[in-house]
């Protein structure tokens, strides 16, 4: 592996691009200056904090601390998914269940298969990838369900009046919501290698790894992400649709 060096001068030079984005926002009157500045500061602070925390965790290599970090990542992902739920009832509980299930299933498969070792330097980055993709899928599912239940309200009420159960009345919405949650991952899988060289693959090649080995790992990650979003979307949608009905199987206003 080659030693990678990123100097403070290089970081300072790349910050010029942030200033350029601010200038574009100002010239085009986009109103993004405050958000962009906050995002930039948060990015720098969060990454440096995480970097030093991970350096410590990797050094001591303690399984209990590794599990604690996994749980923190899962809870944070569920909390952020809740924020994208448009006020859906029980959104945190649903997100936590979906994200935790997909994370545990995928990690167990990879560890038991021997593809990765249960060490912080491998498990924590993978957990981050799993949770972030689950979080995005959950957010898309929640927003799609909220929009469709609003747009198809009359249709659903007609089906309920004719004797349909909430599950039967919501079937098409659940299906479309799951499809929406999966779509970004499917689109990424279609273009990987042709349009984009994903972060894990690029990072390994950057560090001097054999490109073929990097490709194998990226294929594994792509399959993993497809499984993750499938599990999260299915659990999220089948738990989430119930929040649009009361205990009398009536559509909530």
C-alpha positions in Angstrom: 0.0 0.0 0.0 1.2 3.5 -0.8 1.3 6.1 2.0 -1.2 8.9 1.2 -0.4 12.4 2.4 -2.9 15.2 2.5 -1.2 18.5 3.5 -2.9 21.4 5.3 -2.0 23.4 2.2 -4.0 21.0 0.0 -7.0 21.3 2.3 -6.7 25.1 2.2 -6.5 25.2 -1.6 -9.6 22.9 -2.0 -11.6 25.2 0.3 -11.5 27.7 -2.6 -14.2 25.6 -4.2 -16.5 26.3 -1.2 -15.8 30.0 -1.7 -16.7 29.5 -5.4 -20.0 27.9 -4.4 -20.7 30.8 -2.1 -20.0 33.3 -4.9 -22.3 31.4 -7.3 -25.1 31.4 -4.6 -24.6 35.1 -4.1 -24.6 36.0 -7.8 -27.6 33.9 -8.6 -29.5 34.9 -5.4 -30.0 31.3 -4.4 -30.2 32.0 -0.6 -27.9 29.1 0.2 -25.0 31.0 1.9 -26.1 30.3 5.5 -26.8 26.6 4.8 -23.6 26.2 2.9 -21.4 27.7 5.6 -23.1 25.7 8.3 -22.7 22.5 6.3 -19.1 23.2 5.6 -18.3 23.9 9.3 -20.2 20.8 10.4 -18.5 18.7 7.8 -15.0 19.7 9.0 -15.8 19.5 12.8 -17.7 16.2 12.5 -15.1 14.5 10.4 -12.2 15.5 12.6 -14.0 14.4 15.7 -14.9 11.1 14.1 -11.4 10.7 12.8 -9.8 11.0 16.2 -12.5 8.8 17.8 -11.9 6.1 15.2 -8.2 6.3 15.6 -8.6 5.6 19.3 -11.1 2.8 18.7 -9.0 1.1 16.1 -6.0 1.3 18.4 -7.5 -0.4 21.4 -9.6 -2.9 19.3 -12.2 -3.6 21.9 -15.3 -5.6 20.8 -17.6 -3.9 23.4 -16.6 -0.4 22.3 -17.1 -1.5 18.7 -20.6 -2.7 19.4 -21.4 0.6 21.2 -20.3 2.6 18.1 -22.4 0.4 15.9 -25.5 1.1 18.1 -24.7 4.8 18.1 -24.6 4.8 14.3 -27.9 2.8 14.1 -29.7 5.2 16.5 -28.4 8.3 14.7 -29.5 6.9 11.4 -32.9 6.1 12.7 -33.2 9.6 14.2 -32.3 11.2 10.9 -34.7 8.9 9.0 -37.4 10.1 11.4 -36.6 13.7 10.4 -37.4 12.8 6.8 -40.7 11.2 7.6 -43.0 14.2 7.2 -44.4 13.7 10.7 -45.3 10.0 10.3 -46.4 8.5 13.5 -43.9 6.0 15.1 -41.3 7.0 12.5 -38.4 6.6 14.9 -39.6 3.1 16.0 -40.1 2.0 12.4 -36.8 3.4 11.3 -34.9 1.9 14.2 -36.4 -1.6 13.5 -35.7 -1.5 9.8 -32.2 -0.1 10.1 -31.2 -2.3 13.0 -32.5 -5.4 11.2 -30.8 -4.7 7.9 -27.5 -3.8 9.7 -27.5 -6.9 11.9 -28.4 -9.3 9.1 -25.8 -8.0 6.6 -23.0 -7.8 9.2 -23.8 -11.3 10.4 -23.7 -12.7 6.9 -20.4 -10.9 6.1 -18.7 -11.9 9.3 -19.8 -15.5 9.4 -18.9 -15.8 5.7 -15.4 -14.6 6.5 -15.6 -11.7 4.0 -14.8 -9.2 6.8 -13.4 -9.6 10.3 -15.1 -8.3 13.5 -12.6 -5.6 14.0 -13.3 -1.9 14.3 -11.4 -0.9 11.1 -13.6 -3.1 9.0 -16.9 -3.3 10.9 -17.4 0.4 11.6 -17.0 1.7 8.1 -19.3 -1.1 6.8 -21.9 -0.2 9.4 -21.7 3.4 8.3 -22.4 2.4 4.7 -25.2 0.1 5.7 -27.0 2.6 7.9 -26.6 5.6 5.5 -28.1 3.7 2.7 -30.9 2.3 4.9 -31.6 5.9 6.1 -31.9 7.2 2.6 -34.2 4.3 1.6 -36.4 4.9 4.7 -36.6 8.6 3.9 -37.7 8.0 0.4 -40.3 5.4 1.5 -41.8 7.7 4.1 -42.1 10.6 1.8 -43.6 8.5 -1.0 -46.1 7.0 1.4 -47.1 10.3 2.8 -47.6 11.8 -0.6 -49.5 8.8 -2.0 -51.8 8.5 1.0 -52.7 12.1 0.5 -53.2 11.9 -3.3 -55.1 8.7 -3.2 -57.3 9.4 -0.2 -60.6 9.1 -2.0 -59.6 5.9 -3.7 -58.5 4.3 -0.3 -61.7 5.4 1.4 -63.8 3.9 -1.4 -61.9 0.6 -1.0 -62.4 0.6 2.8 -66.1 1.3 2.3 -66.4 -1.7 0.0 -64.9 -3.9 2.7 -61.2 -3.8 2.0 -58.8 -4.1 4.9 -56.2 -1.4 5.4 -53.6 -3.8 4.0 -55.6 -4.4 0.9 -56.3 -0.7 0.4 -52.7 0.2 0.9 -51.1 -2.5 -1.2 -50.3 -0.4 -4.3 -48.9 2.4 -2.2 -46.7 0.0 -0.3 -45.5 -1.5 -3.5 -44.7 1.9 -5.1 -43.0 3.1 -1.9 -40.7 0.1 -1.8 -39.9 0.6 -5.4 -39.0 4.2 -4.7 -36.8 3.3 -1.8 -34.9 0.8 -4.0 -34.5 2.9 -7.1 -31.4 5.0 -6.2 -29.5 1.8 -5.3 -30.6 0.1 -8.5 -29.6 3.1 -10.5 -26.2 3.2 -8.9 -25.7 -0.5 -9.5 -26.5 0.0 -13.2 -23.8 2.7 -13.6 -21.1 1.6 -11.2 -17.8 1.2 -13.1 -19.1 3.0 -16.2 -20.0 6.4 -14.8 -18.9 6.3 -11.2 -16.0 4.6 -9.3 -17.5 4.3 -5.8 -15.7 5.4 -2.7 -14.6 2.0 -1.4 -13.2 0.9 -4.7 -11.5 4.3 -5.4 -10.1 4.4 -1.9 -8.5 0.9 -2.2 -7.0 1.8 -5.6 -5.8 5.1 -4.3 -4.0 3.2 -1.5 -2.3 1.0 -4.0 -4.5 -2.2 -3.9 -4.8 -4.5 -6.8 -7.7 -3.0 -9.0 -9.2 -6.5 -9.4 -9.3 -7.0 -5.6 -10.9 -3.6 -5.3 -13.5 -4.6 -7.9 -14.3 -7.8 -6.0 -14.9 -5.8 -2.8 -17.0 -3.2 -4.7 -19.2 -6.0 -6.1 -19.7 -7.4 -2.6 -20.6 -3.9 -1.3 -23.0 -3.4 -4.2 -24.8 -6.7 -3.5 -24.8 -5.7 0.2 -26.4 -2.3 -0.5 -29.1 -3.9 -2.7 -30.0 -6.3 0.2 -29.9 -3.5 2.7 -32.3 -1.2 0.9 -34.6 -4.2 0.2 -34.8 -5.2 3.8 -35.2 -1.6 5.1 -37.8 -0.6 2.5 -39.9 -3.7 3.1 -39.9 -3.5 6.9 -40.4 0.3 6.8 -43.3 0.3 4.4 -45.1 -2.7 5.9 -44.8 -1.1 9.4 -45.3 2.4 8.2 -48.7 2.1 6.4 -50.4 1.2 9.6 -49.7 4.7 10.9 -52.2 6.1 8.4 -55.1 4.2 10.0 -56.6 4.2 13.4 -57.5 1.2 15.5 -60.9 1.0 13.8 -59.3 0.6 10.3 -60.3 4.2 9.4 -58.0 6.5 7.4 -56.6 9.2 9.6 -57.1 12.7 8.5 
